[in-house]
Amino acid sequence: MTTEQTIYEQAHAAGCQAVERVTVNPMIVEERANPLDDQSAITRSYLVNDGVCGFASVLVRPANSKFAKYLVSLNLARKSYLGGVAMSVHYFNQSLTKKEAYGEAFAKVLALNGIRAYCESRMD
């Protein structure tokens, strides 16, 4: 097993553990009779247990680092327009809270191993 593979497995395990510990605030989505009028009658509502939807990625810099090249070689990351490479968090359905928890824990393990990394996210 390579050093990069070991680090990846440790980071993935830390990310999964972080998701198990995180508390997600459920979201209620309402559909109104007139979508342009917040005072119109609610026709349907949905409970989204995974909370708000969003995306998260772990950015690793520089792109020519050994770990970044490892991720790209396994199709786990792609070049980022921000520089470095970005590894999208594809797990945990659409839950922004869970994806962020995973990404932040993953990046922390990389940082502890001397790899420049951070989590970026956005709500959908």
N, C-alpha and C positions, 0 to 999 in steps of 0.2 A: 504494500500500500504506500502510495506517495505521500509526502508531507502535505501537499495541496488537498489530496483526497481526505486525509485525516482532519485537516482544518475544516473542510467543507462539511464533513459528517458531524463534527463538534458544533459548528455554527447552525446546521440544520436542526440538530437535537435541541440546542438552546432556544431556537426560534419556536419549535413545537412546544417546548415547556412554557415559554412565555405566553403562548396562545392559551394554554390550559389555565393559566393563572389570571388572565385578563378578564375584566368584567365588561360586557357589552350592554349598552343601553338600547333596548329595542326601539324601533321607529314605527310610527303609525303614519300611513300614507292615506290621504283622503282625496276622493274624486268628487268634484262639485258639479252641479247641474250646469253652471256656466263657469268654465275654467278661468275666465277673466274677471270674475267677481267673487272675492273671498267671502261675501255675505250670502251668496246663493246656497241653496240646500245641498247638504252632503248626500250624494247618491250611493257611494260605496266607500268602505275604508278597509285597509289591509294592515295587518300586523307583520312587521319584518323583524324577526327575532335577532338577526345578525346585525342590526343597526344600520347606520348610513352606509351607502355603497361608495366604493372608491378603488383606487389603485395604489400600489406601493412597489418600490424597486429599491434594491441595494446597489449603490454606485461604488465602484472600485476604481481607484486611480493609482498609478497611471495605467493606461490600456496595455502598455508593454511589460507590465509586471508579471511575474511568474503565475500568481494566482489569477489575475485577470485573463491571461492566456489559457489557463486551465479551464475556467468557466466557459470561455468562448469555444474551446475545443470540444466541449461536451454539449454545445448548443444550449447552455444554461444562461448565457448572457450575450449581449450584442453591443456594438459600439454605441456610446451615448453622445448625443449632440452637445451635452454639457462637458464632454471630455471623459476619458476613462471608458469603462463598460458598465452597462446596467443589467442587473439580473432582476427580472420582474418576479413578483410574488404571485404565483398562479394558484396557490392553495386558498382554502377558506371561503369559497363561493365569492360573494361580492363584498364581504365585510371589511370596511376600511379599518376598523378597530383591530381586528385580528391580523390583517395584513401588516399594519404598522407595528404591532407587537412583535410579530415574527421578524420583520425587516430590521427593527432596532436591535433585537437580541442577536440576530445574525451578524450585523455590522459590528456589534460590541465584541464578539468573539474574534472577528477578523482584526479589529484594532488591538486586541490583547496579543495577537500574533504578529504585530508590526505591519499590518496591511491597512493602508488608508482606505476607509470605507465609511459610508453613512447611508441612512435610509431617507428616501424622499417619497412623498405621497401626495395624493390629491383626491378630493371628494368628487364623485361623479354626479 
